[in-house]
């Protein structure tokens, strides 16, 4: 529970600008500052399970970019000869590393966004412009656990049936799983299919996939039937009779105005800096970055201030709670 | 190998020559994202303006949920999902608009589960187009060969469209190398996706078509927004 609640629209604007900045900045000092402050924010917000999953995909991709970029890209003034005639360029290496960092920053920004804005809040923003679509999304979110539980039930039934357990009940009421077997069309007899079927491992996979398809199909037809009860019920209770209202309601508070003011001021300064070329470096054809060019100016300060408010809110919350 | 190297170097040199200024690629990204959001918003708005009956709304919601479950239950196996198959079937049976809606909403709803990002926009477009194209080409789907080609092709097209989202990570200019790296990284993934689609379209097509057609005939025909009144004889 947040003590200082920020309007979801403000969050959306803030994170959108953050993503744009991740694209724009290429000066290593700015990029590293961005990364460090984001990591602090995420450490305060807590590392989510999804982030770990995404990182598994991200690491091989970034390694591939870092290796392939110098190998394929030979533009650049500073050549490093590995052996006679074969060279890679300093620029290409720098470019590969900076690009991977930008990729990392974008992933982290969205991970942090998912922590700050819940899906109800996001749908609250959409529901004003697209009421029916957000209605569909909310309904779909409700149907997912329902379909899941149905699929588990069908799977239980299927495993009972395949173990030879006869089910109690009237003949008409019994769900005949064997009848559904005939629905799956596997009568494509050819030499290739026969050859594939003769392989034991593939046969096992085919059997597994068949079961999965069967369970999925039964669940789908069941859910389609059941969903119409929902529709009838909605109609009977007067859906569309009047305009719907939202469960959540947000009003702009003083904190929101302060947040927006901060965003406008800092982004304004940063944009002036960008127009003067602060925060961006040219990599090709020749890298124009030196570590001695310390970026201690107003633009860098504005950049840091722009990234701080959420960290401030998190820390304030901790102090208030403990 | 060396010839290919040389070719790639030349390509890089020529491409950086055209789009060297950083501002170009940044405006391009913003333009592209706004364009994408605009396209998806326009389709959604078109559907809203039709004032769809309750049955249509519930049907799209349940189909979206089914497709999302088809993606989530197979999350542990990379690249294999049933969502694409369901979206194609929705496009074939219910039409191109429903196909687009279910495709786009599936990407959005599973994004809510698996983490939101701006790449969700590209997934929405890719799956939406998958459903819409299936709706447009619906009459040819009784041909098995066509189904296989369609499933395989969309495995790759989906990968290519969603990979666009990752091309623009670079802070400076558009480059050919990261694109190659990305697409090399994605080939096996796309192939698996395509093969899954093709197999499902061959094996389960008839059954799902029967099921969806039944739902369509039963619930959607004869209902228009004018006849919204509740008949007591029901």
Interface residues (C-beta under 8 A of the other chain):
Chain A: X19 X20 X23 X24 X25 X26 X31 X48 X50 X51 X53 X54 X60 X61 X64 X65 X68 X69 X72 X73 X74 X75 X95 X98 X99 X102 X103 X106 X107 X110 X111 X113 X114 X119 X122 X129 X130 X131 X132 X133 X135 X136 X137 X139 X140 X141 X143 X144 X146 X147 X148 X151 X183 X184 X185 X186 X188 X209 X213 X216 X217 X219 X220 X221 X223 X224 X227 X228 X230 X231 X232 X234 X235 X236 X239 X240 X280 X282 X283 X284
Chain B: X5 X8 X9 X12 X13 X16 X20 X22 X26 X29 X30 X41 X44 X45 X47 X48 X52 X54 X55 X57 X58 X59 X60 X61 X62 X64 X65 X66 X68 X69 X70 X72 X73 X82 X86 X101 X105 X108 X109 X112 X114 X115 X116 X117 X118 X144 X166 X168 X169 X170 X171 X172 X173 X175 X176 X177 X178 X180 X181 X182 X184 X185 X199 X200 X202 X203 X204 X205 X206 X207 X208 X210 X211 X212 X214 X215 X218 X219 X228 X230 X234
